[in-house]
Amino acid sequence: MSELRTTSNLAPRVRNVSPYRNVIASRAALWNNDGEITLGGSDARPKGAFQVAERGDARVPAVTMDTGMRETGIETIDL
């Protein structure tokens, strides 16, 4: 499996959120448990969208909301 697709889209994400001091781009998927998930292309938006897939193109780190907040030092979040 290749990590190229997910790694290469981190730079545009960082650029897109750069005006916002309260947004942190991360190379991890928000998920219901910590570990890794497999991503594949999305039929809904073939260019640039991903979905969790049993046989996907890339494995990426996955973190829960609690882990993501702890790792970035965020104490509260407003959804």
Phi and psi restraints in degrees (range 20) as a CNS / XPLOR table:
assign (resid 1 and name C) (resid 2 and name N)
       (resid 2 and name CA) (resid 2 and name C) 1.0 -106.7 20.0 2
assign (resid 2 and name N) (resid 2 and name CA)
       (resid 2 and name C) (resid 3 and name N) 1.0 142.1 20.0 2
assign (resid 2 and name C) (resid 3 and name N)
       (resid 3 and name CA) (resid 3 and name C) 1.0 -101.1 20.0 2
assign (resid 3 and name N) (resid 3 and name CA)
       (resid 3 and name C) (resid 4 and name N) 1.0 2.8 20.0 2
assign (resid 3 and name C) (resid 4 and name N)
       (resid 4 and name CA) (resid 4 and name C) 1.0 -57.4 20.0 2
assign (resid 4 and name N) (resid 4 and name CA)
       (resid 4 and name C) (resid 5 and name N) 1.0 -46.4 20.0 2
assign (resid 4 and name C) (resid 5 and name N)
       (resid 5 and name CA) (resid 5 and name C) 1.0 -62.4 20.0 2
assign (resid 5 and name N) (resid 5 and name CA)
       (resid 5 and name C) (resid 6 and name N) 1.0 -44.4 20.0 2
assign (resid 5 and name C) (resid 6 and name N)
       (resid 6 and name CA) (resid 6 and name C) 1.0 -77.3 20.0 2
assign (resid 6 and name N) (resid 6 and name CA)
       (resid 6 and name C) (resid 7 and name N) 1.0 -33.8 20.0 2
assign (resid 6 and name C) (resid 7 and name N)
       (resid 7 and name CA) (resid 7 and name C) 1.0 -68.1 20.0 2
assign (resid 7 and name N) (resid 7 and name CA)
       (resid 7 and name C) (resid 8 and name N) 1.0 -40.7 20.0 2
assign (resid 7 and name C) (resid 8 and name N)
       (resid 8 and name CA) (resid 8 and name C) 1.0 -71.0 20.0 2
assign (resid 8 and name N) (resid 8 and name CA)
       (resid 8 and name C) (resid 9 and name N) 1.0 -19.2 20.0 2
assign (resid 8 and name C) (resid 9 and name N)
       (resid 9 and name CA) (resid 9 and name C) 1.0 -93.0 20.0 2
assign (resid 9 and name N) (resid 9 and name CA)
       (resid 9 and name C) (resid 10 and name N) 1.0 2.7 20.0 2
assign (resid 9 and name C) (resid 10 and name N)
       (resid 10 and name CA) (resid 10 and name C) 1.0 -69.9 20.0 2
assign (resid 10 and name N) (resid 10 and name CA)
       (resid 10 and name C) (resid 11 and name N) 1.0 -41.7 20.0 2
assign (resid 10 and name C) (resid 11 and name N)
       (resid 11 and name CA) (resid 11 and name C) 1.0 -57.7 20.0 2
assign (resid 11 and name N) (resid 11 and name CA)
       (resid 11 and name C) (resid 12 and name N) 1.0 -47.4 20.0 2
assign (resid 11 and name C) (resid 12 and name N)
       (resid 12 and name CA) (resid 12 and name C) 1.0 -63.8 20.0 2
assign (resid 12 and name N) (resid 12 and name CA)
       (resid 12 and name C) (resid 13 and name N) 1.0 -34.4 20.0 2
assign (resid 12 and name C) (resid 13 and name N)
       (resid 13 and name CA) (resid 13 and name C) 1.0 -64.5 20.0 2
assign (resid 13 and name N) (resid 13 and name CA)
       (resid 13 and name C) (resid 14 and name N) 1.0 -44.0 20.0 2
assign (resid 13 and name C) (resid 14 and name N)
       (resid 14 and name CA) (resid 14 and name C) 1.0 -61.1 20.0 2
assign (resid 14 and name N) (resid 14 and name CA)
       (resid 14 and name C) (resid 15 and name N) 1.0 -44.4 20.0 2
assign (resid 14 and name C) (resid 15 and name N)
       (resid 15 and name CA) (resid 15 and name C) 1.0 -63.0 20.0 2
assign (resid 15 and name N) (resid 15 and name CA)
       (resid 15 and name C) (resid 16 and name N) 1.0 -42.8 20.0 2
assign (resid 15 and name C) (resid 16 and name N)
       (resid 16 and name CA) (resid 16 and name C) 1.0 -65.7 20.0 2
assign (resid 16 and name N) (resid 16 and name CA)
       (resid 16 and name C) (resid 17 and name N) 1.0 -31.7 20.0 2
assign (resid 16 and name C) (resid 17 and name N)
       (resid 17 and name CA) (resid 17 and name C) 1.0 -97.6 20.0 2
assign (resid 17 and name N) (resid 17 and name CA)
       (resid 17 and name C) (resid 18 and name N) 1.0 -2.5 20.0 2
assign (resid 17 and name C) (resid 18 and name N)
       (resid 18 and name CA) (resid 18 and name C) 1.0 -56.7 20.0 2
assign (resid 18 and name N) (resid 18 and name CA)
       (resid 18 and name C) (resid 19 and name N) 1.0 -31.3 20.0 2
assign (resid 18 and name C) (resid 19 and name N)
       (resid 19 and name CA) (resid 19 and name C) 1.0 -69.8 20.0 2
assign (resid 19 and name N) (resid 19 and name CA)
       (resid 19 and name C) (resid 20 and name N) 1.0 -14.1 20.0 2
assign (resid 19 and name C) (resid 20 and name N)
       (resid 20 and name CA) (resid 20 and name C) 1.0 -105.7 20.0 2
assign (resid 20 and name N) (resid 20 and name CA)
       (resid 20 and name C) (resid 21 and name N) 1.0 110.6 20.0 2
assign (resid 20 and name C) (resid 21 and name N)
       (resid 21 and name CA) (resid 21 and name C) 1.0 -67.5 20.0 2
assign (resid 21 and name N) (resid 21 and name CA)
       (resid 21 and name C) (resid 22 and name N) 1.0 -20.5 20.0 2
assign (resid 21 and name C) (resid 22 and name N)
       (resid 22 and name CA) (resid 22 and name C) 1.0 -99.0 20.0 2
assign (resid 22 and name N) (resid 22 and name CA)
       (resid 22 and name C) (resid 23 and name N) 1.0 15.4 20.0 2
assign (resid 22 and name C) (resid 23 and name N)
       (resid 23 and name CA) (resid 23 and name C) 1.0 -120.0 20.0 2
assign (resid 23 and name N) (resid 23 and name CA)
       (resid 23 and name C) (resid 24 and name N) 1.0 133.5 20.0 2
assign (resid 23 and name C) (resid 24 and name N)
       (resid 24 and name CA) (resid 24 and name C) 1.0 -120.8 20.0 2
assign (resid 24 and name N) (resid 24 and name CA)
       (resid 24 and name C) (resid 25 and name N) 1.0 120.6 20.0 2
assign (resid 24 and name C) (resid 25 and name N)
       (resid 25 and name CA) (resid 25 and name C) 1.0 -81.2 20.0 2
assign (resid 25 and name N) (resid 25 and name CA)
       (resid 25 and name C) (resid 26 and name N) 1.0 138.3 20.0 2
assign (resid 25 and name C) (resid 26 and name N)
       (resid 26 and name CA) (resid 26 and name C) 1.0 -137.2 20.0 2
assign (resid 26 and name N) (resid 26 and name CA)
       (resid 26 and name C) (resid 27 and name N) 1.0 146.6 20.0 2
assign (resid 26 and name C) (resid 27 and name N)
       (resid 27 and name CA) (resid 27 and name C) 1.0 -91.5 20.0 2
assign (resid 27 and name N) (resid 27 and name CA)
       (resid 27 and name C) (resid 28 and name N) 1.0 62.2 20.0 2
assign (resid 27 and name C) (resid 28 and name N)
       (resid 28 and name CA) (resid 28 and name C) 1.0 -152.5 20.0 2
assign (resid 28 and name N) (resid 28 and name CA)
       (resid 28 and name C) (resid 29 and name N) 1.0 150.7 20.0 2
assign (resid 28 and name C) (resid 29 and name N)
       (resid 29 and name CA) (resid 29 and name C) 1.0 -93.4 20.0 2
assign (resid 29 and name N) (resid 29 and name CA)
       (resid 29 and name C) (resid 30 and name N) 1.0 140.4 20.0 2
assign (resid 29 and name C) (resid 30 and name N)
       (resid 30 and name CA) (resid 30 and name C) 1.0 -80.7 20.0 2
assign (resid 30 and name N) (resid 30 and name CA)
       (resid 30 and name C) (resid 31 and name N) 1.0 124.1 20.0 2
assign (resid 30 and name C) (resid 31 and name N)
       (resid 31 and name CA) (resid 31 and name C) 1.0 -144.1 20.0 2
assign (resid 31 and name N) (resid 31 and name CA)
       (resid 31 and name C) (resid 32 and name N) 1.0 176.0 20.0 2
assign (resid 31 and name C) (resid 32 and name N)
       (resid 32 and name CA) (resid 32 and name C) 1.0 -82.8 20.0 2
assign (resid 32 and name N) (resid 32 and name CA)
       (resid 32 and name C) (resid 33 and name N) 1.0 -6.5 20.0 2
assign (resid 32 and name C) (resid 33 and name N)
       (resid 33 and name CA) (resid 33 and name C) 1.0 -154.2 20.0 2
assign (resid 33 and name N) (resid 33 and name CA)
       (resid 33 and name C) (resid 34 and name N) 1.0 161.9 20.0 2
assign (resid 33 and name C) (resid 34 and name N)
       (resid 34 and name CA) (resid 34 and name C) 1.0 -79.4 20.0 2
assign (resid 34 and name N) (resid 34 and name CA)
       (resid 34 and name C) (resid 35 and name N) 1.0 145.3 20.0 2
assign (resid 34 and name C) (resid 35 and name N)
       (resid 35 and name CA) (resid 35 and name C) 1.0 151.6 20.0 2
assign (resid 35 and name N) (resid 35 and name CA)
       (resid 35 and name C) (resid 36 and name N) 1.0 -131.5 20.0 2
assign (resid 35 and name C) (resid 36 and name N)
       (resid 36 and name CA) (resid 36 and name C) 1.0 -136.6 20.0 2
assign (resid 36 and name N) (resid 36 and name CA)
       (resid 36 and name C) (resid 37 and name N) 1.0 152.0 20.0 2
assign (resid 36 and name C) (resid 37 and name N)
       (resid 37 and name CA) (resid 37 and name C) 1.0 -130.0 20.0 2
assign (resid 37 and name N) (resid 37 and name CA)
       (resid 37 and name C) (resid 38 and name N) 1.0 162.8 20.0 2
assign (resid 37 and name C) (resid 38 and name N)
       (resid 38 and name CA) (resid 38 and name C) 1.0 -105.5 20.0 2
assign (resid 38 and name N) (resid 38 and name CA)
       (resid 38 and name C) (resid 39 and name N) 1.0 130.3 20.0 2
assign (resid 38 and name C) (resid 39 and name N)
       (resid 39 and name CA) (resid 39 and name C) 1.0 -108.6 20.0 2
assign (resid 39 and name N) (resid 39 and name CA)
       (resid 39 and name C) (resid 40 and name N) 1.0 144.9 20.0 2
assign (resid 39 and name C) (resid 40 and name N)
       (resid 40 and name CA) (resid 40 and name C) 1.0 -134.0 20.0 2
assign (resid 40 and name N) (resid 40 and name CA)
       (resid 40 and name C) (resid 41 and name N) 1.0 173.7 20.0 2
assign (resid 40 and name C) (resid 41 and name N)
       (resid 41 and name CA) (resid 41 and name C) 1.0 -66.5 20.0 2
assign (resid 41 and name N) (resid 41 and name CA)
       (resid 41 and name C) (resid 42 and name N) 1.0 158.6 20.0 2
assign (resid 41 and name C) (resid 42 and name N)
       (resid 42 and name CA) (resid 42 and name C) 1.0 -108.5 20.0 2
assign (resid 42 and name N) (resid 42 and name CA)
       (resid 42 and name C) (resid 43 and name N) 1.0 134.2 20.0 2
assign (resid 42 and name C) (resid 43 and name N)
       (resid 43 and name CA) (resid 43 and name C) 1.0 -72.6 20.0 2
assign (resid 43 and name N) (resid 43 and name CA)
       (resid 43 and name C) (resid 44 and name N) 1.0 -25.5 20.0 2
assign (resid 43 and name C) (resid 44 and name N)
       (resid 44 and name CA) (resid 44 and name C) 1.0 -66.6 20.0 2
assign (resid 44 and name N) (resid 44 and name CA)
       (resid 44 and name C) (resid 45 and name N) 1.0 -42.3 20.0 2
assign (resid 44 and name C) (resid 45 and name N)
       (resid 45 and name CA) (resid 45 and name C) 1.0 -138.9 20.0 2
assign (resid 45 and name N) (resid 45 and name CA)
       (resid 45 and name C) (resid 46 and name N) 1.0 89.3 20.0 2
assign (resid 45 and name C) (resid 46 and name N)
       (resid 46 and name CA) (resid 46 and name C) 1.0 -57.6 20.0 2
assign (resid 46 and name N) (resid 46 and name CA)
       (resid 46 and name C) (resid 47 and name N) 1.0 -29.2 20.0 2
assign (resid 46 and name C) (resid 47 and name N)
       (resid 47 and name CA) (resid 47 and name C) 1.0 -102.7 20.0 2
assign (resid 47 and name N) (resid 47 and name CA)
       (resid 47 and name C) (resid 48 and name N) 1.0 110.0 20.0 2
assign (resid 47 and name C) (resid 48 and name N)
       (resid 48 and name CA) (resid 48 and name C) 1.0 89.8 20.0 2
assign (resid 48 and name N) (resid 48 and name CA)
       (resid 48 and name C) (resid 49 and name N) 1.0 2.6 20.0 2
assign (resid 48 and name C) (resid 49 and name N)
       (resid 49 and name CA) (resid 49 and name C) 1.0 -111.5 20.0 2
assign (resid 49 and name N) (resid 49 and name CA)
       (resid 49 and name C) (resid 50 and name N) 1.0 149.1 20.0 2
assign (resid 49 and name C) (resid 50 and name N)
       (resid 50 and name CA) (resid 50 and name C) 1.0 -128.9 20.0 2
assign (resid 50 and name N) (resid 50 and name CA)
       (resid 50 and name C) (resid 51 and name N) 1.0 156.7 20.0 2
assign (resid 50 and name C) (resid 51 and name N)
       (resid 51 and name CA) (resid 51 and name C) 1.0 -142.3 20.0 2
assign (resid 51 and name N) (resid 51 and name CA)
       (resid 51 and name C) (resid 52 and name N) 1.0 156.3 20.0 2
assign (resid 51 and name C) (resid 52 and name N)
       (resid 52 and name CA) (resid 52 and name C) 1.0 -66.4 20.0 2
assign (resid 52 and name N) (resid 52 and name CA)
       (resid 52 and name C) (resid 53 and name N) 1.0 133.2 20.0 2
assign (resid 52 and name C) (resid 53 and name N)
       (resid 53 and name CA) (resid 53 and name C) 1.0 -140.5 20.0 2
assign (resid 53 and name N) (resid 53 and name CA)
       (resid 53 and name C) (resid 54 and name N) 1.0 145.1 20.0 2
assign (resid 53 and name C) (resid 54 and name N)
       (resid 54 and name CA) (resid 54 and name C) 1.0 -65.0 20.0 2
assign (resid 54 and name N) (resid 54 and name CA)
       (resid 54 and name C) (resid 55 and name N) 1.0 -41.5 20.0 2
assign (resid 54 and name C) (resid 55 and name N)
       (resid 55 and name CA) (resid 55 and name C) 1.0 -123.9 20.0 2
assign (resid 55 and name N) (resid 55 and name CA)
       (resid 55 and name C) (resid 56 and name N) 1.0 83.4 20.0 2
assign (resid 55 and name C) (resid 56 and name N)
       (resid 56 and name CA) (resid 56 and name C) 1.0 -105.3 20.0 2
assign (resid 56 and name N) (resid 56 and name CA)
       (resid 56 and name C) (resid 57 and name N) 1.0 -172.9 20.0 2
assign (resid 56 and name C) (resid 57 and name N)
       (resid 57 and name CA) (resid 57 and name C) 1.0 -90.8 20.0 2
assign (resid 57 and name N) (resid 57 and name CA)
       (resid 57 and name C) (resid 58 and name N) 1.0 -22.2 20.0 2
assign (resid 57 and name C) (resid 58 and name N)
       (resid 58 and name CA) (resid 58 and name C) 1.0 -147.4 20.0 2
assign (resid 58 and name N) (resid 58 and name CA)
       (resid 58 and name C) (resid 59 and name N) 1.0 144.4 20.0 2
assign (resid 58 and name C) (resid 59 and name N)
       (resid 59 and name CA) (resid 59 and name C) 1.0 -102.5 20.0 2
assign (resid 59 and name N) (resid 59 and name CA)
       (resid 59 and name C) (resid 60 and name N) 1.0 133.4 20.0 2
assign (resid 59 and name C) (resid 60 and name N)
       (resid 60 and name CA) (resid 60 and name C) 1.0 -132.6 20.0 2
assign (resid 60 and name N) (resid 60 and name CA)
       (resid 60 and name C) (resid 61 and name N) 1.0 154.1 20.0 2
assign (resid 60 and name C) (resid 61 and name N)
       (resid 61 and name CA) (resid 61 and name C) 1.0 -62.8 20.0 2
assign (resid 61 and name N) (resid 61 and name CA)
       (resid 61 and name C) (resid 62 and name N) 1.0 147.0 20.0 2
assign (resid 61 and name C) (resid 62 and name N)
       (resid 62 and name CA) (resid 62 and name C) 1.0 -127.1 20.0 2
assign (resid 62 and name N) (resid 62 and name CA)
       (resid 62 and name C) (resid 63 and name N) 1.0 138.6 20.0 2
assign (resid 62 and name C) (resid 63 and name N)
       (resid 63 and name CA) (resid 63 and name C) 1.0 -134.8 20.0 2
assign (resid 63 and name N) (resid 63 and name CA)
       (resid 63 and name C) (resid 64 and name N) 1.0 151.7 20.0 2
assign (resid 63 and name C) (resid 64 and name N)
       (resid 64 and name CA) (resid 64 and name C) 1.0 -80.1 20.0 2
assign (resid 64 and name N) (resid 64 and name CA)
       (resid 64 and name C) (resid 65 and name N) 1.0 167.1 20.0 2
assign (resid 64 and name C) (resid 65 and name N)
       (resid 65 and name CA) (resid 65 and name C) 1.0 -59.1 20.0 2
assign (resid 65 and name N) (resid 65 and name CA)
       (resid 65 and name C) (resid 66 and name N) 1.0 -44.0 20.0 2
assign (resid 65 and name C) (resid 66 and name N)
       (resid 66 and name CA) (resid 66 and name C) 1.0 -60.2 20.0 2
assign (resid 66 and name N) (resid 66 and name CA)
       (resid 66 and name C) (resid 67 and name N) 1.0 -44.9 20.0 2
assign (resid 66 and name C) (resid 67 and name N)
       (resid 67 and name CA) (resid 67 and name C) 1.0 -64.9 20.0 2
assign (resid 67 and name N) (resid 67 and name CA)
       (resid 67 and name C) (resid 68 and name N) 1.0 -45.3 20.0 2
assign (resid 67 and name C) (resid 68 and name N)
       (resid 68 and name CA) (resid 68 and name C) 1.0 -58.9 20.0 2
assign (resid 68 and name N) (resid 68 and name CA)
       (resid 68 and name C) (resid 69 and name N) 1.0 -42.4 20.0 2
assign (resid 68 and name C) (resid 69 and name N)
       (resid 69 and name CA) (resid 69 and name C) 1.0 -66.7 20.0 2
assign (resid 69 and name N) (resid 69 and name CA)
       (resid 69 and name C) (resid 70 and name N) 1.0 -43.2 20.0 2
assign (resid 69 and name C) (resid 70 and name N)
       (resid 70 and name CA) (resid 70 and name C) 1.0 -63.3 20.0 2
assign (resid 70 and name N) (resid 70 and name CA)
       (resid 70 and name C) (resid 71 and name N) 1.0 -44.5 20.0 2
assign (resid 70 and name C) (resid 71 and name N)
       (resid 71 and name CA) (resid 71 and name C) 1.0 -67.7 20.0 2
assign (resid 71 and name N) (resid 71 and name CA)
       (resid 71 and name C) (resid 72 and name N) 1.0 -25.3 20.0 2
assign (resid 71 and name C) (resid 72 and name N)
       (resid 72 and name CA) (resid 72 and name C) 1.0 -102.3 20.0 2
assign (resid 72 and name N) (resid 72 and name CA)
       (resid 72 and name C) (resid 73 and name N) 1.0 -2.1 20.0 2
assign (resid 72 and name C) (resid 73 and name N)
       (resid 73 and name CA) (resid 73 and name C) 1.0 76.1 20.0 2
assign (resid 73 and name N) (resid 73 and name CA)
       (resid 73 and name C) (resid 74 and name N) 1.0 20.5 20.0 2
assign (resid 73 and name C) (resid 74 and name N)
       (resid 74 and name CA) (resid 74 and name C) 1.0 -88.0 20.0 2
assign (resid 74 and name N) (resid 74 and name CA)
       (resid 74 and name C) (resid 75 and name N) 1.0 128.9 20.0 2
assign (resid 74 and name C) (resid 75 and name N)
       (resid 75 and name CA) (resid 75 and name C) 1.0 -93.6 20.0 2
assign (resid 75 and name N) (resid 75 and name CA)
       (resid 75 and name C) (resid 76 and name N) 1.0 -34.9 20.0 2
assign (resid 75 and name C) (resid 76 and name N)
       (resid 76 and name CA) (resid 76 and name C) 1.0 -135.4 20.0 2
assign (resid 76 and name N) (resid 76 and name CA)
       (resid 76 and name C) (resid 77 and name N) 1.0 158.0 20.0 2
assign (resid 76 and name C) (resid 77 and name N)
       (resid 77 and name CA) (resid 77 and name C) 1.0 -144.3 20.0 2
assign (resid 77 and name N) (resid 77 and name CA)
       (resid 77 and name C) (resid 78 and name N) 1.0 146.0 20.0 2
assign (resid 77 and name C) (resid 78 and name N)
       (resid 78 and name CA) (resid 78 and name C) 1.0 -117.9 20.0 2
assign (resid 78 and name N) (resid 78 and name CA)
       (resid 78 and name C) (resid 79 and name N) 1.0 111.0 20.0 2
